[in-house]
């Protein structure tokens, strides 16, 4: 059972590496404008997630302060 666990982990890592290489190849085949557009969209999505997280953290702190 221990061996199965070890070998399954290695298979997952190999798949992840090949997926990353495939993504890099696709990225390099895009034009500069397409890469900038994709990067801009990803940055905006990440910023929205961060802002939502900060908002929820602030709300939790407010609830904690009210209890004390």
PyMOL Python script that loads the backbone (N, CA, C, O; Angstrom):
from pymol import cmd

cmd.read_pdbstr("""\
ATOM      1  N   UNK A   1       0.827  -1.188   0.000  1.00  0.00           N
ATOM      2  CA  UNK A   1       0.000   0.000   0.000  1.00  0.00           C
ATOM      3  C   UNK A   1       0.876   1.258   0.000  1.00  0.00           C
ATOM      4  O   UNK A   1       0.557   2.245  -0.664  1.00  0.00           O
ATOM      5  N   UNK A   2       1.951   1.214   0.730  1.00  0.00           N
ATOM      6  CA  UNK A   2       2.869   2.349   0.764  1.00  0.00           C
ATOM      7  C   UNK A   2       3.484   2.584  -0.615  1.00  0.00           C
ATOM      8  O   UNK A   2       3.653   3.726  -1.043  1.00  0.00           O
ATOM      9  N   UNK A   3       3.814   1.503  -1.298  1.00  0.00           N
ATOM     10  CA  UNK A   3       4.405   1.621  -2.630  1.00  0.00           C
ATOM     11  C   UNK A   3       3.414   2.229  -3.620  1.00  0.00           C
ATOM     12  O   UNK A   3       3.796   3.025  -4.477  1.00  0.00           O
ATOM     13  N   UNK A   4       2.154   1.855  -3.501  1.00  0.00           N
ATOM     14  CA  UNK A   4       1.135   2.420  -4.392  1.00  0.00           C
ATOM     15  C   UNK A   4       1.045   3.922  -4.187  1.00  0.00           C
ATOM     16  O   UNK A   4       0.930   4.679  -5.151  1.00  0.00           O
ATOM     17  N   UNK A   5       1.097   4.349  -2.951  1.00  0.00           N
ATOM     18  CA  UNK A   5       1.020   5.765  -2.635  1.00  0.00           C
ATOM     19  C   UNK A   5       2.202   6.526  -3.253  1.00  0.00           C
ATOM     20  O   UNK A   5       2.021   7.595  -3.836  1.00  0.00           O
ATOM     21  N   UNK A   6       3.381   5.981  -3.125  1.00  0.00           N
ATOM     22  CA  UNK A   6       4.589   6.626  -3.664  1.00  0.00           C
ATOM     23  C   UNK A   6       4.524   6.704  -5.181  1.00  0.00           C
ATOM     24  O   UNK A   6       4.819   7.749  -5.760  1.00  0.00           O
ATOM     25  N   UNK A   7       4.143   5.612  -5.829  1.00  0.00           N
ATOM     26  CA  UNK A   7       4.113   5.599  -7.289  1.00  0.00           C
ATOM     27  C   UNK A   7       3.016   6.490  -7.848  1.00  0.00           C
ATOM     28  O   UNK A   7       3.196   7.081  -8.913  1.00  0.00           O
ATOM     29  N   UNK A   8       1.897   6.603  -7.170  1.00  0.00           N
ATOM     30  CA  UNK A   8       0.837   7.496  -7.633  1.00  0.00           C
ATOM     31  C   UNK A   8       1.292   8.937  -7.573  1.00  0.00           C
ATOM     32  O   UNK A   8       0.964   9.720  -8.464  1.00  0.00           O
ATOM     33  N   UNK A   9       2.041   9.308  -6.544  1.00  0.00           N
ATOM     34  CA  UNK A   9       2.541  10.677  -6.439  1.00  0.00           C
ATOM     35  C   UNK A   9       3.478  10.991  -7.600  1.00  0.00           C
ATOM     36  O   UNK A   9       3.404  12.078  -8.174  1.00  0.00           O
ATOM     37  N   UNK A  10       4.340  10.074  -7.947  1.00  0.00           N
ATOM     38  CA  UNK A  10       5.286  10.314  -9.031  1.00  0.00           C
ATOM     39  C   UNK A  10       4.555  10.487 -10.356  1.00  0.00           C
ATOM     40  O   UNK A  10       4.934  11.332 -11.167  1.00  0.00           O
ATOM     41  N   UNK A  11       3.511   9.693 -10.584  1.00  0.00           N
ATOM     42  CA  UNK A  11       2.759   9.811 -11.829  1.00  0.00           C
ATOM     43  C   UNK A  11       2.106  11.175 -11.937  1.00  0.00           C
ATOM     44  O   UNK A  11       2.083  11.769 -13.015  1.00  0.00           O
ATOM     45  N   UNK A  12       1.576  11.678 -10.835  1.00  0.00           N
ATOM     46  CA  UNK A  12       0.935  12.984 -10.853  1.00  0.00           C
ATOM     47  C   UNK A  12       1.947  14.071 -11.195  1.00  0.00           C
ATOM     48  O   UNK A  12       1.644  14.974 -11.975  1.00  0.00           O
ATOM     49  N   UNK A  13       3.138  13.993 -10.625  1.00  0.00           N
ATOM     50  CA  UNK A  13       4.156  15.004 -10.881  1.00  0.00           C
ATOM     51  C   UNK A  13       4.568  15.005 -12.349  1.00  0.00           C
ATOM     52  O   UNK A  13       4.779  16.067 -12.934  1.00  0.00           O
ATOM     53  N   UNK A  14       4.681  13.836 -12.937  1.00  0.00           N
ATOM     54  CA  UNK A  14       5.053  13.738 -14.345  1.00  0.00           C
ATOM     55  C   UNK A  14       3.979  14.376 -15.216  1.00  0.00           C
ATOM     56  O   UNK A  14       4.304  15.091 -16.164  1.00  0.00           O
ATOM     57  N   UNK A  15       2.711  14.135 -14.915  1.00  0.00           N
ATOM     58  CA  UNK A  15       1.625  14.715 -15.687  1.00  0.00           C
ATOM     59  C   UNK A  15       1.619  16.230 -15.559  1.00  0.00           C
ATOM     60  O   UNK A  15       1.387  16.931 -16.544  1.00  0.00           O
ATOM     61  N   UNK A  16       1.870  16.742 -14.363  1.00  0.00           N
ATOM     62  CA  UNK A  16       1.878  18.186 -14.156  1.00  0.00           C
ATOM     63  C   UNK A  16       3.005  18.837 -14.950  1.00  0.00           C
ATOM     64  O   UNK A  16       2.805  19.896 -15.546  1.00  0.00           O
ATOM     65  N   UNK A  17       4.174  18.226 -14.967  1.00  0.00           N
ATOM     66  CA  UNK A  17       5.297  18.794 -15.708  1.00  0.00           C
ATOM     67  C   UNK A  17       4.988  18.846 -17.196  1.00  0.00           C
ATOM     68  O   UNK A  17       5.279  19.849 -17.849  1.00  0.00           O
ATOM     69  N   UNK A  18       4.409  17.795 -17.740  1.00  0.00           N
ATOM     70  CA  UNK A  18       4.111  17.782 -19.163  1.00  0.00           C
ATOM     71  C   UNK A  18       3.036  18.810 -19.490  1.00  0.00           C
ATOM     72  O   UNK A  18       3.077  19.429 -20.553  1.00  0.00           O
ATOM     73  N   UNK A  19       2.079  18.999 -18.596  1.00  0.00           N
ATOM     74  CA  UNK A  19       1.033  19.997 -18.809  1.00  0.00           C
ATOM     75  C   UNK A  19       1.641  21.387 -18.812  1.00  0.00           C
ATOM     76  O   UNK A  19       1.248  22.225 -19.623  1.00  0.00           O
ATOM     77  N   UNK A  20       2.597  21.654 -17.918  1.00  0.00           N
ATOM     78  CA  UNK A  20       3.238  22.958 -17.867  1.00  0.00           C
ATOM     79  C   UNK A  20       4.029  23.224 -19.139  1.00  0.00           C
ATOM     80  O   UNK A  20       3.996  24.338 -19.663  1.00  0.00           O
ATOM     81  N   UNK A  21       4.736  22.225 -19.640  1.00  0.00           N
ATOM     82  CA  UNK A  21       5.490  22.395 -20.876  1.00  0.00           C
ATOM     83  C   UNK A  21       4.554  22.686 -22.033  1.00  0.00           C
ATOM     84  O   UNK A  21       4.866  23.513 -22.890  1.00  0.00           O
ATOM     85  N   UNK A  22       3.424  22.027 -22.070  1.00  0.00           N
ATOM     86  CA  UNK A  22       2.448  22.258 -23.123  1.00  0.00           C
ATOM     87  C   UNK A  22       1.927  23.686 -23.054  1.00  0.00           C
ATOM     88  O   UNK A  22       1.770  24.334 -24.089  1.00  0.00           O
ATOM     89  N   UNK A  23       1.659  24.182 -21.860  1.00  0.00           N
ATOM     90  CA  UNK A  23       1.186  25.547 -21.696  1.00  0.00           C
ATOM     91  C   UNK A  23       2.240  26.555 -22.148  1.00  0.00           C
ATOM     92  O   UNK A  23       1.908  27.562 -22.775  1.00  0.00           O
ATOM     93  N   UNK A  24       3.487  26.294 -21.839  1.00  0.00           N
ATOM     94  CA  UNK A  24       4.560  27.200 -22.251  1.00  0.00           C
ATOM     95  C   UNK A  24       4.670  27.240 -23.772  1.00  0.00           C
ATOM     96  O   UNK A  24       4.854  28.309 -24.354  1.00  0.00           O
ATOM     97  N   UNK A  25       4.558  26.087 -24.412  1.00  0.00           N
ATOM     98  CA  UNK A  25       4.619  26.045 -25.876  1.00  0.00           C
ATOM     99  C   UNK A  25       3.470  26.839 -26.487  1.00  0.00           C
ATOM    100  O   UNK A  25       3.673  27.597 -27.436  1.00  0.00           O
ATOM    101  N   UNK A  26       2.273  26.669 -25.953  1.00  0.00           N
ATOM    102  CA  UNK A  26       1.128  27.428 -26.465  1.00  0.00           C
ATOM    103  C   UNK A  26       1.326  28.921 -26.239  1.00  0.00           C
ATOM    104  O   UNK A  26       0.998  29.737 -27.099  1.00  0.00           O
ATOM    105  N   UNK A  27       1.865  29.269 -25.077  1.00  0.00           N
ATOM    106  CA  UNK A  27       2.090  30.674 -24.746  1.00  0.00           C
ATOM    107  C   UNK A  27       3.064  31.305 -25.733  1.00  0.00           C
ATOM    108  O   UNK A  27       2.863  32.440 -26.167  1.00  0.00           O
ATOM    109  N   UNK A  28       4.106  30.584 -26.084  1.00  0.00           N
ATOM    110  CA  UNK A  28       5.113  31.133 -26.988  1.00  0.00           C
ATOM    111  C   UNK A  28       4.593  31.252 -28.421  1.00  0.00           C
ATOM    112  O   UNK A  28       5.115  32.047 -29.202  1.00  0.00           O
ATOM    113  N   UNK A  29       3.587  30.483 -28.768  1.00  0.00           N
ATOM    114  CA  UNK A  29       3.024  30.555 -30.113  1.00  0.00           C
ATOM    115  C   UNK A  29       2.072  31.729 -30.290  1.00  0.00           C
ATOM    116  O   UNK A  29       1.713  32.066 -31.419  1.00  0.00           O
ATOM    117  N   UNK A  30       1.659  32.352 -29.200  1.00  0.00           N
ATOM    118  CA  UNK A  30       0.759  33.495 -29.278  1.00  0.00           C
ATOM    119  C   UNK A  30       1.525  34.749 -29.683  1.00  0.00           C
ATOM    120  O   UNK A  30       2.738  34.848 -29.500  1.00  0.00           O
ATOM    121  N   UNK A  31       0.787  35.694 -30.235  1.00  0.00           N
ATOM    122  CA  UNK A  31       1.418  36.974 -30.565  1.00  0.00           C
ATOM    123  C   UNK A  31       1.591  37.784 -29.283  1.00  0.00           C
ATOM    124  O   UNK A  31       1.020  37.453 -28.244  1.00  0.00           O
ATOM    125  N   UNK A  32       2.375  38.831 -29.370  1.00  0.00           N
ATOM    126  CA  UNK A  32       2.646  39.665 -28.196  1.00  0.00           C
ATOM    127  C   UNK A  32       1.355  40.286 -27.663  1.00  0.00           C
ATOM    128  O   UNK A  32       1.143  40.334 -26.451  1.00  0.00           O
ATOM    129  N   UNK A  33       0.499  40.759 -28.559  1.00  0.00           N
ATOM    130  CA  UNK A  33      -0.755  41.376 -28.150  1.00  0.00           C
ATOM    131  C   UNK A  33      -1.650  40.369 -27.424  1.00  0.00           C
ATOM    132  O   UNK A  33      -2.266  40.699 -26.410  1.00  0.00           O
ATOM    133  N   UNK A  34      -1.719  39.152 -27.941  1.00  0.00           N
ATOM    134  CA  UNK A  34      -2.535  38.115 -27.305  1.00  0.00           C
ATOM    135  C   UNK A  34      -2.006  37.778 -25.915  1.00  0.00           C
ATOM    136  O   UNK A  34      -2.784  37.606 -24.977  1.00  0.00           O
ATOM    137  N   UNK A  35      -0.692  37.685 -25.786  1.00  0.00           N
ATOM    138  CA  UNK A  35      -0.099  37.398 -24.474  1.00  0.00           C
ATOM    139  C   UNK A  35      -0.397  38.509 -23.481  1.00  0.00           C
ATOM    140  O   UNK A  35      -0.740  38.242 -22.329  1.00  0.00           O
ATOM    141  N   UNK A  36      -0.268  39.753 -23.924  1.00  0.00           N
ATOM    142  CA  UNK A  36      -0.550  40.890 -23.041  1.00  0.00           C
ATOM    143  C   UNK A  36      -2.013  40.899 -22.613  1.00  0.00           C
ATOM    144  O   UNK A  36      -2.326  41.177 -21.456  1.00  0.00           O
ATOM    145  N   UNK A  37      -2.902  40.595 -23.545  1.00  0.00           N
ATOM    146  CA  UNK A  37      -4.337  40.570 -23.236  1.00  0.00           C
ATOM    147  C   UNK A  37      -4.657  39.480 -22.210  1.00  0.00           C
ATOM    148  O   UNK A  37      -5.389  39.730 -21.253  1.00  0.00           O
ATOM    149  N   UNK A  38      -4.121  38.288 -22.402  1.00  0.00           N
ATOM    150  CA  UNK A  38      -4.348  37.185 -21.477  1.00  0.00           C
ATOM    151  C   UNK A  38      -3.770  37.520 -20.107  1.00  0.00           C
ATOM    152  O   UNK A  38      -4.407  37.276 -19.081  1.00  0.00           O
ATOM    153  N   UNK A  39      -2.574  38.074 -20.094  1.00  0.00           N
ATOM    154  CA  UNK A  39      -1.923  38.444 -18.839  1.00  0.00           C
ATOM    155  C   UNK A  39      -2.735  39.503 -18.103  1.00  0.00           C
ATOM    156  O   UNK A  39      -2.887  39.430 -16.884  1.00  0.00           O
ATOM    157  N   UNK A  40      -3.255  40.480 -18.830  1.00  0.00           N
ATOM    158  CA  UNK A  40      -4.061  41.542 -18.232  1.00  0.00           C
ATOM    159  C   UNK A  40      -5.327  40.968 -17.602  1.00  0.00           C
ATOM    160  O   UNK A  40      -5.705  41.360 -16.498  1.00  0.00           O
ATOM    161  N   UNK A  41      -5.982  40.043 -18.298  1.00  0.00           N
ATOM    162  CA  UNK A  41      -7.205  39.421 -17.768  1.00  0.00           C
ATOM    163  C   UNK A  41      -6.903  38.612 -16.510  1.00  0.00           C
ATOM    164  O   UNK A  41      -7.656  38.664 -15.537  1.00  0.00           O
ATOM    165  N   UNK A  42      -5.803  37.866 -16.533  1.00  0.00           N
ATOM    166  CA  UNK A  42      -5.434  37.066 -15.362  1.00  0.00           C
ATOM    167  C   UNK A  42      -5.111  37.951 -14.165  1.00  0.00           C
ATOM    168  O   UNK A  42      -5.475  37.622 -13.036  1.00  0.00           O
ATOM    169  N   UNK A  43      -4.438  39.056 -14.398  1.00  0.00           N
ATOM    170  CA  UNK A  43      -4.111  39.977 -13.305  1.00  0.00           C
ATOM    171  C   UNK A  43      -5.375  40.577 -12.709  1.00  0.00           C
ATOM    172  O   UNK A  43      -5.485  40.716 -11.491  1.00  0.00           O
ATOM    173  N   UNK A  44      -6.328  40.931 -13.563  1.00  0.00           N
ATOM    174  CA  UNK A  44      -7.588  41.490 -13.067  1.00  0.00           C
ATOM    175  C   UNK A  44      -8.357  40.472 -12.238  1.00  0.00           C
ATOM    176  O   UNK A  44      -8.897  40.816 -11.186  1.00  0.00           O
ATOM    177  N   UNK A  45      -8.416  39.226 -12.695  1.00  0.00           N
ATOM    178  CA  UNK A  45      -9.102  38.174 -11.943  1.00  0.00           C
ATOM    179  C   UNK A  45      -8.437  37.945 -10.596  1.00  0.00           C
ATOM    180  O   UNK A  45      -9.114  37.792  -9.580  1.00  0.00           O
ATOM    181  N   UNK A  46      -7.120  37.921 -10.591  1.00  0.00           N
ATOM    182  CA  UNK A  46      -6.385  37.722  -9.346  1.00  0.00           C
ATOM    183  C   UNK A  46      -6.620  38.879  -8.383  1.00  0.00           C
ATOM    184  O   UNK A  46      -6.777  38.661  -7.181  1.00  0.00           O
ATOM    185  N   UNK A  47      -6.646  40.095  -8.893  1.00  0.00           N
ATOM    186  CA  UNK A  47      -6.878  41.263  -8.043  1.00  0.00           C
ATOM    187  C   UNK A  47      -8.276  41.232  -7.447  1.00  0.00           C
ATOM    188  O   UNK A  47      -8.456  41.585  -6.282  1.00  0.00           O
ATOM    189  N   UNK A  48      -9.271  40.814  -8.229  1.00  0.00           N
ATOM    190  CA  UNK A  48     -10.638  40.718  -7.707  1.00  0.00           C
ATOM    191  C   UNK A  48     -10.716  39.689  -6.588  1.00  0.00           C
ATOM    192  O   UNK A  48     -11.398  39.910  -5.587  1.00  0.00           O
ATOM    193  N   UNK A  49     -10.019  38.562  -6.750  1.00  0.00           N
ATOM    194  CA  UNK A  49     -10.011  37.533  -5.709  1.00  0.00           C
ATOM    195  C   UNK A  49      -9.347  38.054  -4.440  1.00  0.00           C
ATOM    196  O   UNK A  49      -9.826  37.796  -3.336  1.00  0.00           O
ATOM    197  N   UNK A  50      -8.257  38.780  -4.593  1.00  0.00           N
ATOM    198  CA  UNK A  50      -7.557  39.341  -3.432  1.00  0.00           C
ATOM    199  C   UNK A  50      -8.435  40.352  -2.709  1.00  0.00           C
ATOM    200  O   UNK A  50      -8.491  40.367  -1.479  1.00  0.00           O
ATOM    201  N   UNK A  51      -9.116  41.189  -3.468  1.00  0.00           N
ATOM    202  CA  UNK A  51      -9.982  42.186  -2.855  1.00  0.00           C
ATOM    203  C   UNK A  51     -11.130  41.534  -2.105  1.00  0.00           C
ATOM    204  O   UNK A  51     -11.495  41.982  -1.018  1.00  0.00           O
ATOM    205  N   UNK A  52     -11.705  40.474  -2.679  1.00  0.00           N
ATOM    206  CA  UNK A  52     -12.788  39.768  -2.001  1.00  0.00           C
ATOM    207  C   UNK A  52     -12.283  39.122  -0.713  1.00  0.00           C
ATOM    208  O   UNK A  52     -12.974  39.134   0.305  1.00  0.00           O
ATOM    209  N   UNK A  53     -11.096  38.566  -0.761  1.00  0.00           N
ATOM    210  CA  UNK A  53     -10.511  37.956   0.429  1.00  0.00           C
ATOM    211  C   UNK A  53     -10.271  39.002   1.518  1.00  0.00           C
ATOM    212  O   UNK A  53     -10.598  38.770   2.682  1.00  0.00           O
ATOM    213  N   UNK A  54      -9.710  40.136   1.153  1.00  0.00           N
ATOM    214  CA  UNK A  54      -9.478  41.209   2.119  1.00  0.00           C
ATOM    215  C   UNK A  54     -10.784  41.709   2.720  1.00  0.00           C
ATOM    216  O   UNK A  54     -10.857  41.985   3.917  1.00  0.00           O
ATOM    217  N   UNK A  55     -11.806  41.823   1.893  1.00  0.00           N
ATOM    218  CA  UNK A  55     -13.103  42.267   2.381  1.00  0.00           C
ATOM    219  C   UNK A  55     -13.665  41.283   3.409  1.00  0.00           C
ATOM    220  O   UNK A  55     -14.189  41.693   4.445  1.00  0.00           O
ATOM    221  N   UNK A  56     -13.554  39.999   3.122  1.00  0.00           N
ATOM    222  CA  UNK A  56     -14.071  39.001   4.063  1.00  0.00           C
ATOM    223  C   UNK A  56     -13.255  38.993   5.366  1.00  0.00           C
ATOM    224  O   UNK A  56     -13.812  38.797   6.445  1.00  0.00           O
ATOM    225  N   UNK A  57     -11.958  39.203   5.265  1.00  0.00           N
ATOM    226  CA  UNK A  57     -11.108  39.263   6.470  1.00  0.00           C
ATOM    227  C   UNK A  57     -11.498  40.462   7.329  1.00  0.00           C
ATOM    228  O   UNK A  57     -11.596  40.348   8.551  1.00  0.00           O
ATOM    229  N   UNK A  58     -11.720  41.602   6.697  1.00  0.00           N
ATOM    230  CA  UNK A  58     -12.115  42.800   7.440  1.00  0.00           C
ATOM    231  C   UNK A  58     -13.456  42.593   8.144  1.00  0.00           C
ATOM    232  O   UNK A  58     -13.640  43.013   9.286  1.00  0.00           O
ATOM    233  N   UNK A  59     -14.378  41.950   7.456  1.00  0.00           N
ATOM    234  CA  UNK A  59     -15.686  41.686   8.072  1.00  0.00           C
ATOM    235  C   UNK A  59     -15.545  40.763   9.285  1.00  0.00           C
ATOM    236  O   UNK A  59     -16.214  40.959  10.299  1.00  0.00           O
ATOM    237  N   UNK A  60     -14.687  39.773   9.180  1.00  0.00           N
ATOM    238  CA  UNK A  60     -14.467  38.860  10.299  1.00  0.00           C
ATOM    239  C   UNK A  60     -13.852  39.595  11.494  1.00  0.00           C
ATOM    240  O   UNK A  60     -14.235  39.343  12.637  1.00  0.00           O
ATOM    241  N   UNK A  61     -12.915  40.490  11.243  1.00  0.00           N
ATOM    242  CA  UNK A  61     -12.318  41.266  12.327  1.00  0.00           C
ATOM    243  C   UNK A  61     -13.362  42.158  13.000  1.00  0.00           C
ATOM    244  O   UNK A  61     -13.360  42.315  14.221  1.00  0.00           O
ATOM    245  N   UNK A  62     -14.251  42.738  12.195  1.00  0.00           N
ATOM    246  CA  UNK A  62     -15.309  43.562  12.772  1.00  0.00           C
ATOM    247  C   UNK A  62     -16.203  42.728  13.685  1.00  0.00           C
ATOM    248  O   UNK A  62     -16.591  43.190  14.758  1.00  0.00           O
ATOM    249  N   UNK A  63     -16.528  41.521  13.277  1.00  0.00           N
ATOM    250  CA  UNK A  63     -17.365  40.641  14.090  1.00  0.00           C
ATOM    251  C   UNK A  63     -16.651  40.276  15.398  1.00  0.00           C
ATOM    252  O   UNK A  63     -17.277  40.227  16.457  1.00  0.00           O
ATOM    253  N   UNK A  64     -15.363  40.026  15.319  1.00  0.00           N
ATOM    254  CA  UNK A  64     -14.588  39.674  16.514  1.00  0.00           C
ATOM    255  C   UNK A  64     -14.546  40.856  17.476  1.00  0.00           C
ATOM    256  O   UNK A  64     -14.695  40.671  18.684  1.00  0.00           O
ATOM    257  N   UNK A  65     -14.345  42.069  16.959  1.00  0.00           N
ATOM    258  CA  UNK A  65     -14.293  43.256  17.816  1.00  0.00           C
ATOM    259  C   UNK A  65     -15.624  43.517  18.502  1.00  0.00           C
ATOM    260  O   UNK A  65     -15.657  43.943  19.656  1.00  0.00           O
ATOM    261  N   UNK A  66     -16.723  43.263  17.796  1.00  0.00           N
ATOM    262  CA  UNK A  66     -18.042  43.478  18.378  1.00  0.00           C
ATOM    263  C   UNK A  66     -18.299  42.499  19.521  1.00  0.00           C
ATOM    264  O   UNK A  66     -18.951  42.853  20.503  1.00  0.00           O
ATOM    265  N   UNK A  67     -17.796  41.279  19.404  1.00  0.00           N
ATOM    266  CA  UNK A  67     -17.995  40.281  20.461  1.00  0.00           C
ATOM    267  C   UNK A  67     -17.231  40.648  21.729  1.00  0.00           C
ATOM    268  O   UNK A  67     -17.685  40.362  22.837  1.00  0.00           O
ATOM    269  N   UNK A  68     -16.079  41.278  21.565  1.00  0.00           N
ATOM    270  CA  UNK A  68     -15.255  41.651  22.732  1.00  0.00           C
ATOM    271  C   UNK A  68     -15.747  42.914  23.270  1.00  0.00           C
ATOM    272  O   UNK A  68     -15.206  43.419  24.253  1.00  0.00           O
TER     273      UNK A  68
END
""", "prot")
cmd.dss("prot")
cmd.show_as("cartoon", "prot")
cmd.util.cbc("prot")
cmd.orient("prot")
